Amino acid sequence: MYSESTESVPMKPSYLKGTNTMADTTTPQITIYRTSWCAFCHTEMQWLDKLGIPYIAKDIEADQEANDELMAKINGDFRGVPVTDIAGDIVLGFDRPKIQDAIKAHGIQPVAS
């Protein structure tokens, strides 16, 4: 359910085309800032995939623009990855209860697979 992005434009898998689960149907409301080697990042993405929640994953080591974007969102106070932006709410680390609460608070729904 995720899009790997090295640009600001999210990629939408073919199986998501035509779904209308969010107000903005072309852009997931969740961005995961990650690294390729981060086990918690991969676990979070697998968990969201299992739930059917769409997201964009941005590798902050491979993509300087993603790194800069993250630093702006957290005011340069980097503490590690993953950092998850859920419709403007920032969650540090893979904190399932906080992520679930933010998903629910913003009305983000699973997409049909």
N, C-alpha and C positions, 0 to 999 in steps of 0.2 A: 503494500500500500504506500510505499514511500517513493520519493523522487530524489535521486542523487543530483545535486546541483553544484556546478562550479560557477554559475551565473545567477543573476537575480531572477531569471525567468524559470519558474518551476516546470518540470516535465510531468506530464500526466500519462500514466500507463493506459494502453488501449482499453483495458477492461473497466476503466473508470469513466470513459467518455460517455457523455449523455446522462450521468447521474446528477441529481439535483439535491444533494444532501446539505449544502451550506448556502448561505446568502451569496457568496462569491464562489461559484461552482468551479472555477478554474484554478484557484489557489488554495491549497490546504492552509488552515489557520495555525498549524503547528510546525515549528522549525526546530530541528535538533542540531545543535552545533556539536561536532564530534571530531574524533581522530580515527584513523584507520586501525590503530592498535588498541583502542579502548574497549575492553570487554563489557563494561556497563553500558556503553553506547550501543553496542550490538544487541545486548539483552533488551534494552529499552525499545529498539526498533523492532525486534522480533515480537515483543509483547504487544506493541501497537498494531503490528501486522495481524497478530492473532485476534485482536479486538476489532480489526477492520477499520481502524482510525487512520485517515490519510495524513501524511506529513511530508516535509521536505527535510532531507539530511544534507548538512553542509560540513565538509571536512575543513577545519580551520588551519590545518597544516598545509594542505594542497592548494587552498584557495585564499589568497591574501584579502580579497574583497570580503569573503565570509568572516575572516578573522577580524578585519576592521569593523564590520557590521556588528559582530558580537561584542567587541570592546566598547563600542559606542552604547550598546544596550546595557552593559554592566558597568559603565563608567570606568573602564580600565581595571576593575577589581576582579581579575581572573583568579579563580580558585581551582579550576580543573574542568574536566568534561565528564559526562554530557552537561550541557546547558540547554534547557528546553524553553522556547518561547511559545506560549499557548495564548494566542490572540492578545499579546501584550503582557501577559503574566509570565515572569521569569522564574523557572524552577532550576535550582542548582543541584546537580547530581541526579541519579535515577531514584527519585522519591515517588514511589507509586501512589501513596495516598494524596500527595499534593498535586500530582499530575491528574489523577482521577477527579479530584475536586475541581481543578481548573477546567478540565474537559466538560464536566457537568455544568459548571457555572456559565460557560460560554455556549452551551447547547450544541456542542460538536457531536455529531452522530456518526456511527459506523457507516461505511458504504457497502453496498451489496457486491459480493464477489462473483 
